[in-house]
Amino acid sequence: MKAIIMAGGEGKRLRPVSSGCPKPMARLLGRPLMEHIVELLRSHGFDELCVTLCSRPEAIRSHFGDGRGFGVSIVYSLEREPLGTAGGVRRCLDFAGGEPVLVISGDAACDFDLASLMAKHRASGAAVTMALAERSDPLRYGLVLTDAAGRVSGFIEKPDWSRVVTNRVNTGIYILSPEAIEAVPPGREYDFGKDLFPELLRRGALLRGELAEGYWCDVGTPEEYLRCSRDALRGELRLRCPYPEISPGMFCASRVPESARLTAPCVVAEGVYIGEGAQIGPEVSISPGSAVCAHASVRRSVIDGGAAGARSSLDGVVLCRGGEVAGGVSLSGGVIAPPDAEKAPERAPLAERSAPEGERLGEIPCRDRARLMRLLSEATMEAGADFADGLVIRRGGASVRVSPSPQRSALRLESCSAQRGDAALAGELIKLAARLEASS
């Protein structure tokens, strides 16, 4: 089977972890993120790969070559100018060769069953099958609205809480039929979520969303990078570690002095200096070119080519390539990089609702507000619920908006029409939401 790996990103938000390299070459458990993706693809039968490149392409080409060293065949598609996610894939139309093709980011962390996703796509006859994941706090993701049968009906990009109608998010992993790729205009910037998928819906094409089992993280920030590394060490993200397992959960390819102590789970790659009396673990990943000096203590951290000085103490720290922690210094949390490392851009604040609120008609406490919104959206979709701006249910002249509370895990109901029937409609919705919450 064939797959296209999108590997053209700069990884600006991941800096300084990705400083000096394309984002797919940022290291997770000592190996580039994209190396884990290639291995996942191969393990599920995807052995013909096309890699789209843009930023610092030679770093990826020189590492992966033609793919034979990784058990696959690889060809490359170089974008001179960024063409967007769909525009870059459109350049691979000849590679797809009239077959359904899987598209995946080279900088994600994932252990989904991709072969199962392909099988479901072939059985459904869909133009696009999207792998979805559930998030209880989905504000920084693109939401995918589906009916109870999995048919996609809409997309909401990075909403505020007033527009959260589901907890299912777009992972950026797709199966595309040939007609979907052919719908992308050649030679121009075009995006999947913003351009292609809405256009396919307008044409009446079948788009399906499949909730994928397993782990997925887009590794977009240093904080997510640290969390993902620790999840992999605990086995929540299933990755193969190529280093010798010297005891259960303890992988080490470097010399460890007898006076040093390693505590599982931990991964120490080749080419790491470990000083006398050093204490490493639990939940520590150390990449090639790193140093843990004498009597240093490292816990719940990633050292990705940096140096922890003698008798220093690191807990919950990301120590980037070229970064140093001076001897005797204790750190709890944070990202350490050399002064000249590229910095991440300022994160834009999350959008806040600008529309005035209506009269409050009630509130429904719940365990997971985004999940309950999805259940309520699915239950009211066939009754004509309006999702143009959040979830609005109308009956006769009555009109009620349902949205998650921004402050706590609860749903709130507001009058949209100021009609007498709004309160009665809200009461029915409260009962429906309570049943859905009790049965879930």
HELIX and SHEET records of a PDB file:
HELIX    1   1 LYS A   12  LEU A   14  5                                   3    
HELIX    2   2 LYS A   23  MET A   25  5                                   3    
HELIX    3   3 LEU A   33  SER A   43  1                                  11    
HELIX    4   4 PRO A   57  PHE A   64  1                                   8    
HELIX    5   5 ARG A   68  PHE A   70  5                                   3    
HELIX    6   6 GLY A   84  ARG A   90  1                                   7    
HELIX    7   7 LEU A   93  ALA A   96  1                                   4    
HELIX    8   8 LEU A  114  SER A  124  1                                  11    
HELIX    9   9 TRP A  161  ARG A  163  5                                   3    
HELIX   10  10 PRO A  178  GLU A  182  1                                   5    
HELIX   11  11 PHE A  192  LEU A  196  3                                   5    
HELIX   12  12 PHE A  197  ARG A  202  1                                   6    
HELIX   13  13 PRO A  222  ARG A  234  1                                  13    
HELIX   14  14 ARG A  369  MET A  381  1                                  13    
HELIX   15  15 GLY A  421  SER A  439  1                                  19    
SHEET    1   A 7 SER A  73  LEU A  78  0                                        
SHEET    2   A 7 GLU A  48  LEU A  53  1                                        
SHEET    3   A 7 LYS A   2  MET A   6  1                                        
SHEET    4   A 7 VAL A 101  SER A 105  1                                        
SHEET    5   A 7 ARG A 168  LEU A 176 -1                                        
SHEET    6   A 7 VAL A 128  GLU A 134 -1                                        
SHEET    7   A 7 LEU A 207  LEU A 211  1                                        
SHEET    1   B 2 ARG A  27  LEU A  28  0                                        
SHEET    2   B 2 ARG A  31  PRO A  32 -1                                        
SHEET    1   C 2 ALA A 109  CYS A 110  0                                        
SHEET    2   C 2 TRP A 216  CYS A 217 -1                                        
SHEET    1   D 2 GLY A 142  THR A 146  0                                        
SHEET    2   D 2 VAL A 152  GLU A 157 -1                                        
SHEET    1   E 7 GLU A 245  SER A 247  0                                        
SHEET    2   E 7 MET A 250  CYS A 252 -1                                        
SHEET    3   E 7 CYS A 266  VAL A 268  1                                        
SHEET    4   E 7 VAL A 284  ILE A 286  1                                        
SHEET    5   E 7 SER A 301  ILE A 303  1                                        
SHEET    6   E 7 VAL A 318  LEU A 319  1                                        
SHEET    7   E 7 VAL A 335  ILE A 336  1                                        
SHEET    1   F 5 ARG A 261  LEU A 262  0                                        
SHEET    2   F 5 GLN A 279  ILE A 280  1                                        
SHEET    3   F 5 SER A 297  ARG A 299  1                                        
SHEET    4   F 5 SER A 313  ASP A 315  1                                        
SHEET    5   F 5 SER A 330  SER A 332  1                                        
SHEET    1   G 4 TYR A 273  ILE A 274  0                                        
SHEET    2   G 4 ALA A 291  VAL A 292  1                                        
SHEET    3   G 4 ALA A 307  ALA A 308  1                                        
SHEET    4   G 4 GLU A 324  VAL A 325  1                                        
SHEET    1   H 4 ARG A 360  PRO A 365  0                                        
SHEET    2   H 4 ALA A 410  SER A 415 -1                                        
SHEET    3   H 4 ALA A 398  PRO A 404 -1                                        
SHEET    4   H 4 LEU A 391  ARG A 395 -1                                        
END                                                                             
